[in-house]
Amino acid sequence: KVLNRSRGYYRLAYRPTEKFDNKFHKLEVKARHGAHVYTPEGYFAREDHASKASTREEEIAAAARSPLVKRDLDVAAELLYKFSTDNQAMLDINTFIDARKLNFQKTPEGKYRTSFDIVGFVLDQLGHSRGGISQTISADLPEQDYRRALTTGISYTASTKLPPGYYQVRMVVRESDTHNIGTVSRYFEVPDLNNRQLTMSSMFLYASSATNAKNSGEQLPATRVISRKNDLRYVAIVYNAKTDSNKSQLRSRLIISQGGKVLFQEPEQPLETRGNAEGQYVKIGQLGLSKVSPGRYVLTFVVNDLADKKHTTVSRSIDFTVVD
């Protein structure tokens, strides 16, 4: 419930004309009938006397703590997970940096150079650290790679393992010479496989060759932009499926929508490809994009387990953008 509530929110602020009085002020938000708003009960009017961050570490820590997003650099992040045999999520943190906001300097050798720190914090539902990443990236790009980076951006992927629970990932990117900072934050849940309920991995999207079916494809970056020249390959892993007479009763269907309007709905079909463990099944599909108009779309994959007495249903949705 907490995760669902945080999917959409407003952050309001104002600067009063009076001095901060260090007292508690009650906060009340009124909404129309039938609407529900969750807010803090109030706030303490305390003036912030914190000194300005100056060192690299202080700037990164301050950006990570701040509830406000820093947009000096454009940063996006995508979290993808599947489960290991020990009931932990193998999490991939895919971070995208818009290269057009980076301050590349041309070297005498004709290359384009910049350097930036990328730091990630993984926090559990109590705010305790559950790991993180920290690396300095030195980009020294030839002309062709530099031009490509301006179009496709720069991607960075880090991996970690996490037990079941609720988490937040905060990513901070800081350019070394300009001190420009970009941040992004994501909430996510790792289900517990031990409860034996039907669940699913993230949806993994790949740009695959439209002419070579054997090509496994290249995973889409965090922005999930794909050219119409490629096919869109999607992969998902289903866990804890029940069986009836040692046979799966899973049924799956694919839905493509745009702006809330369903453009394509695949007929329900059996999901029978077994995975590496009991109750595990894998779905691999591919969509041609050559006749698809450029734009943003949403892919939804729905799985029903007819062998479960409760007819359990699980679904995953992910957006992607088609370009020429």
Secondary structure as a PSIPRED ss2 file (coil, helix, strand):
# PSIPRED VFORMAT (PSIPRED V4.0)

   1 K C   1.000  0.000  0.000
   2 V H   0.000  1.000  0.000
   3 L H   0.000  1.000  0.000
   4 N H   0.000  1.000  0.000
   5 R H   0.000  1.000  0.000
   6 S C   1.000  0.000  0.000
   7 R C   1.000  0.000  0.000
   8 G C   1.000  0.000  0.000
   9 Y C   1.000  0.000  0.000
  10 Y C   1.000  0.000  0.000
  11 R C   1.000  0.000  0.000
  12 L C   1.000  0.000  0.000
  13 A C   1.000  0.000  0.000
  14 Y C   1.000  0.000  0.000
  15 R C   1.000  0.000  0.000
  16 P C   1.000  0.000  0.000
  17 T C   1.000  0.000  0.000
  18 E C   1.000  0.000  0.000
  19 K C   1.000  0.000  0.000
  20 F C   1.000  0.000  0.000
  21 D C   1.000  0.000  0.000
  22 N C   1.000  0.000  0.000
  23 K C   1.000  0.000  0.000
  24 F E   0.000  0.000  1.000
  25 H E   0.000  0.000  1.000
  26 K E   0.000  0.000  1.000
  27 L C   1.000  0.000  0.000
  28 E C   1.000  0.000  0.000
  29 V C   1.000  0.000  0.000
  30 K C   1.000  0.000  0.000
  31 A C   1.000  0.000  0.000
  32 R C   1.000  0.000  0.000
  33 H C   1.000  0.000  0.000
  34 G C   1.000  0.000  0.000
  35 A C   1.000  0.000  0.000
  36 H C   1.000  0.000  0.000
  37 V C   1.000  0.000  0.000
  38 Y C   1.000  0.000  0.000
  39 T C   1.000  0.000  0.000
  40 P C   1.000  0.000  0.000
  41 E C   1.000  0.000  0.000
  42 G E   0.000  0.000  1.000
  43 Y E   0.000  0.000  1.000
  44 F E   0.000  0.000  1.000
  45 A C   1.000  0.000  0.000
  46 R C   1.000  0.000  0.000
  47 E C   1.000  0.000  0.000
  48 D C   1.000  0.000  0.000
  49 H C   1.000  0.000  0.000
  50 A C   1.000  0.000  0.000
  51 S C   1.000  0.000  0.000
  52 K C   1.000  0.000  0.000
  53 A C   1.000  0.000  0.000
  54 S C   1.000  0.000  0.000
  55 T C   1.000  0.000  0.000
  56 R H   0.000  1.000  0.000
  57 E H   0.000  1.000  0.000
  58 E H   0.000  1.000  0.000
  59 E H   0.000  1.000  0.000
  60 I H   0.000  1.000  0.000
  61 A H   0.000  1.000  0.000
  62 A H   0.000  1.000  0.000
  63 A H   0.000  1.000  0.000
  64 A H   0.000  1.000  0.000
  65 R H   0.000  1.000  0.000
  66 S C   1.000  0.000  0.000
  67 P C   1.000  0.000  0.000
  68 L C   1.000  0.000  0.000
  69 V C   1.000  0.000  0.000
  70 K C   1.000  0.000  0.000
  71 R E   0.000  0.000  1.000
  72 D C   1.000  0.000  0.000
  73 L C   1.000  0.000  0.000
  74 D C   1.000  0.000  0.000
  75 V E   0.000  0.000  1.000
  76 A E   0.000  0.000  1.000
  77 A E   0.000  0.000  1.000
  78 E E   0.000  0.000  1.000
  79 L E   0.000  0.000  1.000
  80 L E   0.000  0.000  1.000
  81 Y E   0.000  0.000  1.000
  82 K E   0.000  0.000  1.000
  83 F E   0.000  0.000  1.000
  84 S C   1.000  0.000  0.000
  85 T C   1.000  0.000  0.000
  86 D C   1.000  0.000  0.000
  87 N C   1.000  0.000  0.000
  88 Q C   1.000  0.000  0.000
  89 A E   0.000  0.000  1.000
  90 M E   0.000  0.000  1.000
  91 L E   0.000  0.000  1.000
  92 D E   0.000  0.000  1.000
  93 I E   0.000  0.000  1.000
  94 N E   0.000  0.000  1.000
  95 T E   0.000  0.000  1.000
  96 F E   0.000  0.000  1.000
  97 I E   0.000  0.000  1.000
  98 D C   1.000  0.000  0.000
  99 A H   0.000  1.000  0.000
 100 R H   0.000  1.000  0.000
 101 K H   0.000  1.000  0.000
 102 L C   1.000  0.000  0.000
 103 N C   1.000  0.000  0.000
 104 F C   1.000  0.000  0.000
 105 Q E   0.000  0.000  1.000
 106 K E   0.000  0.000  1.000
 107 T C   1.000  0.000  0.000
 108 P C   1.000  0.000  0.000
 109 E C   1.000  0.000  0.000
 110 G C   1.000  0.000  0.000
 111 K C   1.000  0.000  0.000
 112 Y E   0.000  0.000  1.000
 113 R E   0.000  0.000  1.000
 114 T E   0.000  0.000  1.000
 115 S E   0.000  0.000  1.000
 116 F E   0.000  0.000  1.000
 117 D E   0.000  0.000  1.000
 118 I E   0.000  0.000  1.000
 119 V E   0.000  0.000  1.000
 120 G E   0.000  0.000  1.000
 121 F E   0.000  0.000  1.000
 122 V E   0.000  0.000  1.000
 123 L E   0.000  0.000  1.000
 124 D E   0.000  0.000  1.000
 125 Q C   1.000  0.000  0.000
 126 L C   1.000  0.000  0.000
 127 G C   1.000  0.000  0.000
 128 H C   1.000  0.000  0.000
 129 S E   0.000  0.000  1.000
 130 R E   0.000  0.000  1.000
 131 G E   0.000  0.000  1.000
 132 G E   0.000  0.000  1.000
 133 I E   0.000  0.000  1.000
 134 S E   0.000  0.000  1.000
 135 Q E   0.000  0.000  1.000
 136 T E   0.000  0.000  1.000
 137 I E   0.000  0.000  1.000
 138 S E   0.000  0.000  1.000
 139 A E   0.000  0.000  1.000
 140 D E   0.000  0.000  1.000
 141 L E   0.000  0.000  1.000
 142 P C   1.000  0.000  0.000
 143 E H   0.000  1.000  0.000
 144 Q H   0.000  1.000  0.000
 145 D H   0.000  1.000  0.000
 146 Y H   0.000  1.000  0.000
 147 R H   0.000  1.000  0.000
 148 R H   0.000  1.000  0.000
 149 A H   0.000  1.000  0.000
 150 L H   0.000  1.000  0.000
 151 T H   0.000  1.000  0.000
 152 T H   0.000  1.000  0.000
 153 G C   1.000  0.000  0.000
 154 I E   0.000  0.000  1.000
 155 S E   0.000  0.000  1.000
 156 Y E   0.000  0.000  1.000
 157 T E   0.000  0.000  1.000
 158 A E   0.000  0.000  1.000
 159 S E   0.000  0.000  1.000
 160 T E   0.000  0.000  1.000
 161 K E   0.000  0.000  1.000
 162 L E   0.000  0.000  1.000
 163 P C   1.000  0.000  0.000
 164 P C   1.000  0.000  0.000
 165 G E   0.000  0.000  1.000
 166 Y E   0.000  0.000  1.000
 167 Y E   0.000  0.000  1.000
 168 Q E   0.000  0.000  1.000
 169 V E   0.000  0.000  1.000
 170 R E   0.000  0.000  1.000
 171 M E   0.000  0.000  1.000
 172 V E   0.000  0.000  1.000
 173 V E   0.000  0.000  1.000
 174 R E   0.000  0.000  1.000
 175 E E   0.000  0.000  1.000
 176 S C   1.000  0.000  0.000
 177 D C   1.000  0.000  0.000
 178 T C   1.000  0.000  0.000
 179 H C   1.000  0.000  0.000
 180 N C   1.000  0.000  0.000
 181 I E   0.000  0.000  1.000
 182 G E   0.000  0.000  1.000
 183 T E   0.000  0.000  1.000
 184 V E   0.000  0.000  1.000
 185 S E   0.000  0.000  1.000
 186 R E   0.000  0.000  1.000
 187 Y E   0.000  0.000  1.000
 188 F E   0.000  0.000  1.000
 189 E E   0.000  0.000  1.000
 190 V E   0.000  0.000  1.000
 191 P C   1.000  0.000  0.000
 192 D C   1.000  0.000  0.000
 193 L H   0.000  1.000  0.000
 194 N H   0.000  1.000  0.000
 195 N H   0.000  1.000  0.000
 196 R C   1.000  0.000  0.000
 197 Q C   1.000  0.000  0.000
 198 L C   1.000  0.000  0.000
 199 T E   0.000  0.000  1.000
 200 M E   0.000  0.000  1.000
 201 S C   1.000  0.000  0.000
 202 S C   1.000  0.000  0.000
 203 M C   1.000  0.000  0.000
 204 F E   0.000  0.000  1.000
 205 L E   0.000  0.000  1.000
 206 Y E   0.000  0.000  1.000
 207 A E   0.000  0.000  1.000
 208 S E   0.000  0.000  1.000
 209 S E   0.000  0.000  1.000
 210 A C   1.000  0.000  0.000
 211 T C   1.000  0.000  0.000
 212 N C   1.000  0.000  0.000
 213 A C   1.000  0.000  0.000
 214 K C   1.000  0.000  0.000
 215 N C   1.000  0.000  0.000
 216 S C   1.000  0.000  0.000
 217 G C   1.000  0.000  0.000
 218 E E   0.000  0.000  1.000
 219 Q E   0.000  0.000  1.000
 220 L C   1.000  0.000  0.000
 221 P C   1.000  0.000  0.000
 222 A C   1.000  0.000  0.000
 223 T C   1.000  0.000  0.000
 224 R C   1.000  0.000  0.000
 225 V E   0.000  0.000  1.000
 226 I E   0.000  0.000  1.000
 227 S E   0.000  0.000  1.000
 228 R C   1.000  0.000  0.000
 229 K C   1.000  0.000  0.000
 230 N E   0.000  0.000  1.000
 231 D E   0.000  0.000  1.000
 232 L E   0.000  0.000  1.000
 233 R E   0.000  0.000  1.000
 234 Y E   0.000  0.000  1.000
 235 V E   0.000  0.000  1.000
 236 A E   0.000  0.000  1.000
 237 I E   0.000  0.000  1.000
 238 V E   0.000  0.000  1.000
 239 Y E   0.000  0.000  1.000
 240 N C   1.000  0.000  0.000
 241 A C   1.000  0.000  0.000
 242 K C   1.000  0.000  0.000
 243 T E   0.000  0.000  1.000
 244 D E   0.000  0.000  1.000
 245 S C   1.000  0.000  0.000
 246 N C   1.000  0.000  0.000
 247 K E   0.000  0.000  1.000
 248 S E   0.000  0.000  1.000
 249 Q C   1.000  0.000  0.000
 250 L E   0.000  0.000  1.000
 251 R E   0.000  0.000  1.000
 252 S E   0.000  0.000  1.000
 253 R E   0.000  0.000  1.000
 254 L E   0.000  0.000  1.000
 255 I E   0.000  0.000  1.000
 256 I E   0.000  0.000  1.000
 257 S E   0.000  0.000  1.000
 258 Q E   0.000  0.000  1.000
 259 G C   1.000  0.000  0.000
 260 G C   1.000  0.000  0.000
 261 K E   0.000  0.000  1.000
 262 V E   0.000  0.000  1.000
 263 L E   0.000  0.000  1.000
 264 F E   0.000  0.000  1.000
 265 Q E   0.000  0.000  1.000
 266 E C   1.000  0.000  0.000
 267 P C   1.000  0.000  0.000
 268 E C   1.000  0.000  0.000
 269 Q E   0.000  0.000  1.000
 270 P E   0.000  0.000  1.000
 271 L C   1.000  0.000  0.000
 272 E C   1.000  0.000  0.000
 273 T C   1.000  0.000  0.000
 274 R E   0.000  0.000  1.000
 275 G C   1.000  0.000  0.000
 276 N C   1.000  0.000  0.000
 277 A C   1.000  0.000  0.000
 278 E C   1.000  0.000  0.000
 279 G C   1.000  0.000  0.000
 280 Q C   1.000  0.000  0.000
 281 Y E   0.000  0.000  1.000
 282 V E   0.000  0.000  1.000
 283 K E   0.000  0.000  1.000
 284 I E   0.000  0.000  1.000
 285 G E   0.000  0.000  1.000
 286 Q E   0.000  0.000  1.000
 287 L E   0.000  0.000  1.000
 288 G E   0.000  0.000  1.000
 289 L C   1.000  0.000  0.000
 290 S C   1.000  0.000  0.000
 291 K C   1.000  0.000  0.000
 292 V C   1.000  0.000  0.000
 293 S C   1.000  0.000  0.000
 294 P C   1.000  0.000  0.000
 295 G E   0.000  0.000  1.000
 296 R E   0.000  0.000  1.000
 297 Y E   0.000  0.000  1.000
 298 V E   0.000  0.000  1.000
 299 L E   0.000  0.000  1.000
 300 T E   0.000  0.000  1.000
 301 F E   0.000  0.000  1.000
 302 V E   0.000  0.000  1.000
 303 V E   0.000  0.000  1.000
 304 N E   0.000  0.000  1.000
 305 D E   0.000  0.000  1.000
 306 L C   1.000  0.000  0.000
 307 A C   1.000  0.000  0.000
 308 D C   1.000  0.000  0.000
 309 K C   1.000  0.000  0.000
 310 K C   1.000  0.000  0.000
 311 H C   1.000  0.000  0.000
 312 T C   1.000  0.000  0.000
 313 T E   0.000  0.000  1.000
 314 V E   0.000  0.000  1.000
 315 S E   0.000  0.000  1.000
 316 R E   0.000  0.000  1.000
 317 S E   0.000  0.000  1.000
 318 I E   0.000  0.000  1.000
 319 D E   0.000  0.000  1.000
 320 F E   0.000  0.000  1.000
 321 T E   0.000  0.000  1.000
 322 V E   0.000  0.000  1.000
 323 V E   0.000  0.000  1.000
 324 D C   1.000  0.000  0.000
